[in-house]
């Protein structure tokens, strides 16, 4: 198991280029198997979750080939297996997208219960409720979800909770249903829009992605397409926060500034200079110590839960007392015990974390308890005095492409030790 050894503190200077969006990629790859044709997907992040999906869709009969590190050709003409119950599927949360994709194309699917990062109950009831509204039957047998339908029919679906996964999954199935589906209280995240754009290029008729109401007119079949994935909002945010904690001056390239609004506003409130350009943002935190702020996580366009741990690392060294309220995941504070090992002062009660800023963190041995928690440890280590050793790096590798190379190019001192 790999470890990252970080010698801090380091001031980040220079620039970093953001990769394609993980959470778009993990839906777009399953979406590609809905066409009985060939798709070319560009700007894929070179991360473990994409590699797991590559293996998964090969196993169900697609012929996939990496044309280069970031470009995947998917020939779905051979897909003949609606049963995805093997190990790779169990490891990933996003494998639930195979349910919507296969149900749409074959009107049946068997998929292992999704795994992924553990931060409390991660239900799929809204996904299944949507499939049922379209006429599908659902059975959960041990750790396998089975869905099937004689005919998949468009339906009016209201989401009790805003869910990225359920919105995308229902959109996938509804694309090849008969009639019109409307999803109300839909998730508006940039990756929801990206998946809808990809499906539309393949011949789907989806309107309203990015708003509360998505309308999908079912089509008979989809055709192949070439598509370039949007930049990763969360990776971009992670580097913006890393620049801020290090007191650095960093240009974060290849992002969509609009996607960063909620974070940029908080950084400005803390005292960071944030300059926006067409497809890059410059973060300058060289001038002053940053001050405490309050952060509430919410569905897009709110502050993303996937940046909450990284933001906590930054607030741990801000002047004053900050408050974080986590509104999306009930148990997304496991990492705070790790952050405390580095000297952070954090008190968690239920969904609220109160953070009293210290002058500087101190290096220690910590674990990446999940993907974003791992990123938070890396960020904290850039500020910490001395050596920080981060274990369980496999979580970080699931979602960050070459994180140590990108940071080292800007002046960090990070070594990977393979054990
Ligand atoms: C996606 O997970 C992301 N994962 C998560 O990112 C992210 O934290 C989350 O959206 C919220 O933005 C992927 O895109 C692969 P949800 P997802 O359904 O779709 C409740 C990362 O670090 N809910 O939007 O699984 C649920 O309990 C990962 O990159 C139901 O009640 O999240 C939660 O409170 C971690 N029933 C809320 O909705 C359901 O059927 C939002 O979850 C589904 C969800």
Boltz pocket constraint, residues with backbone or C-beta under 6 A from the ligand:
constraints:
  - pocket:
      binder: B
      contacts: [[A, 22], [A, 23], [A, 26], [A, 93], [A, 94], [A, 117], [A, 121], [A, 122], [A, 123], [A, 124], [A, 125], [A, 126], [A, 127], [A, 128], [A, 161], [A, 162], [A, 163], [A, 164], [A, 165], [A, 166], [A, 187], [A, 305], [A, 306], [A, 327], [A, 328], [A, 329], [A, 330], [A, 371], [A, 372], [A, 399]]
      max_distance: 6.0
